[in-house]
């Protein structure tokens, strides 16, 4: 009888670990589906093919620089 109780305990522990592991994996998958990574790395690599004016325009649109900075840099480029 003792051996059977131990076997059920191990089986119950494995079943509990499988349940919680599955629940955590589901939560991670759901979070990654709801909050995808930004494409910031990809946009940096594509900036190499753009002109200086296009890069400046994108930085202004993203809010990285102010209007005054934009105008000054635009004059420098021209």
Residue frames as qw, qx, qy, qz and C-alpha x, y, z in Angstrom:
[[0.000, 0.883, 0.469, 0.000, 0.00, 0.00, 0.00],
 [0.328, -0.753, 0.073, 0.566, 2.81, 2.41, 0.75],
 [0.386, -0.100, 0.575, 0.714, 4.29, 2.14, -2.74],
 [0.160, 0.622, 0.668, 0.375, 0.96, 2.96, -4.34],
 [0.179, -0.911, -0.282, 0.240, 0.56, 6.09, -2.26],
 [0.377, -0.557, 0.320, 0.667, 4.01, 7.27, -3.28],
 [0.335, 0.196, 0.694, 0.606, 3.22, 6.59, -6.95],
 [0.044, 0.810, 0.562, 0.160, 0.05, 8.63, -6.78],
 [0.294, -0.842, -0.062, 0.448, 1.90, 11.46, -5.08],
 [0.370, -0.304, 0.500, 0.722, 4.53, 11.60, -7.81],
 [0.216, 0.452, 0.720, 0.480, 1.84, 11.38, -10.50],
 [0.095, -0.889, -0.438, 0.094, -0.09, 14.18, -8.82],
 [0.342, -0.694, 0.159, 0.614, 3.04, 16.34, -8.60],
 [0.327, -0.032, 0.635, 0.700, 3.82, 15.79, -12.29],
 [0.100, 0.664, 0.684, 0.285, 0.24, 16.56, -13.22],
 [0.196, -0.896, -0.241, 0.317, 0.33, 19.77, -11.16],
 [0.353, -0.501, 0.365, 0.700, 3.64, 20.85, -12.75],
 [0.271, 0.256, 0.720, 0.585, 2.25, 20.14, -16.21],
 [0.002, -0.821, -0.569, -0.043, -0.88, 22.18, -15.43],
 [0.237, -0.868, -0.040, 0.435, 1.03, 25.21, -14.10],
 [0.396, -0.278, 0.530, 0.696, 3.65, 25.00, -16.87],
 [0.224, 0.473, 0.712, 0.468, 0.90, 24.99, -19.47],
 [0.092, -0.897, -0.417, 0.111, -0.86, 27.88, -17.78],
 [0.320, -0.713, 0.188, 0.595, 2.34, 29.96, -17.68],
 [0.358, -0.013, 0.655, 0.665, 3.12, 29.12, -21.33],
 [0.130, 0.695, 0.658, 0.260, -0.40, 30.19, -22.30],
 [0.186, -0.907, -0.198, 0.323, -0.01, 33.48, -20.42],
 [0.361, -0.488, 0.404, 0.685, 3.34, 34.21, -22.13],
 [0.290, 0.269, 0.725, 0.564, 1.88, 33.39, -25.56],
 [0.019, 0.831, 0.553, 0.055, -1.16, 35.59, -24.90],
 [0.259, -0.828, 0.008, 0.497, 1.00, 38.50, -23.73],
 [0.341, -0.277, 0.551, 0.709, 3.22, 38.24, -26.82],
 [0.207, 0.489, 0.733, 0.424, 0.15, 38.15, -29.07],
 [0.084, -0.897, -0.427, 0.073, -1.43, 41.19, -27.41],
 [0.170, -0.930, 0.181, 0.271, 1.76, 43.24, -27.14],
 [0.870, 0.360, 0.071, 0.329, 3.94, 42.57, -30.19],
 [0.566, -0.398, 0.100, 0.715, 7.51, 43.85, -30.24],
 [0.251, 0.869, -0.002, -0.426, 8.12, 47.17, -31.91],
 [0.822, 0.434, 0.192, 0.313, 9.74, 47.22, -35.32],
 [0.131, -0.958, 0.184, 0.175, 12.27, 49.81, -34.20],
 [0.563, -0.401, 0.603, 0.400, 15.24, 47.58, -35.07],
 [0.574, 0.412, 0.618, 0.345, 13.87, 47.02, -38.56],
 [0.215, 0.953, 0.209, 0.041, 13.23, 50.72, -39.15],
 [0.334, -0.804, 0.360, 0.335, 16.82, 51.56, -38.19],
 [0.574, -0.119, 0.675, 0.448, 18.17, 49.16, -40.78],
 [0.443, 0.640, 0.554, 0.294, 15.93, 50.58, -43.52],
 [0.062, -0.950, -0.050, 0.303, 17.02, 54.17, -42.73],
 [0.488, -0.395, 0.500, 0.596, 20.25, 53.47, -44.59],
 [0.375, 0.346, 0.682, 0.525, 18.39, 53.55, -47.90],
 [0.041, 0.897, 0.439, -0.029, 16.66, 56.87, -47.19],
 [0.362, 0.603, -0.041, 0.710, 17.81, 60.36, -48.00],
 [0.257, -0.043, -0.499, 0.826, 18.74, 62.79, -45.25],
 [0.348, -0.152, -0.050, -0.924, 15.51, 64.72, -45.80],
 [0.720, -0.237, -0.534, -0.375, 13.39, 61.58, -45.45],
 [0.584, -0.161, -0.654, 0.453, 15.16, 60.60, -42.24],
 [0.041, 0.036, -0.295, 0.954, 14.67, 64.11, -40.88],
 [0.527, -0.212, -0.280, -0.774, 10.96, 64.01, -41.79],
 [0.730, -0.243, -0.635, -0.071, 10.51, 60.68, -40.04],
 [0.418, -0.094, -0.573, 0.699, 12.28, 61.89, -36.88],
 [0.189, -0.101, 0.110, -0.971, 10.00, 64.94, -36.77],
 [0.656, -0.219, -0.437, -0.575, 6.87, 62.85, -37.30],
 [0.691, -0.196, -0.666, 0.200, 7.92, 60.45, -34.52],
 [0.417, -0.882, -0.085, -0.200, 8.36, 63.40, -32.17],
 [0.830, -0.162, -0.122, 0.519, 12.09, 62.83, -31.69],
 [0.359, -0.005, 0.012, 0.933, 12.89, 66.47, -32.54],
 [0.116, 0.683, 0.421, -0.586, 11.06, 69.77, -32.10],
 [0.503, 0.801, 0.314, 0.086, 9.85, 72.02, -34.90],
 [0.033, -0.948, 0.285, 0.140, 12.73, 74.44, -34.31],
 [0.516, -0.423, 0.698, 0.261, 15.28, 71.64, -34.48],
 [0.664, 0.417, 0.602, 0.149, 13.58, 70.34, -37.62],
 [0.355, 0.930, 0.097, -0.013, 13.77, 73.72, -39.35],
 [0.208, -0.831, 0.479, 0.189, 17.43, 74.19, -38.43],
 [0.586, -0.188, 0.753, 0.233, 18.40, 70.74, -39.63],
 [0.615, 0.624, 0.478, 0.064, 16.36, 71.18, -42.80],
 [0.202, 0.962, -0.150, -0.107, 18.29, 74.37, -43.60],
 [0.386, -0.613, 0.658, 0.209, 21.58, 72.54, -42.99],
 [0.678, 0.156, 0.699, 0.163, 20.60, 69.78, -45.38],
 [0.509, 0.814, 0.273, 0.062, 19.62, 72.21, -48.13]]
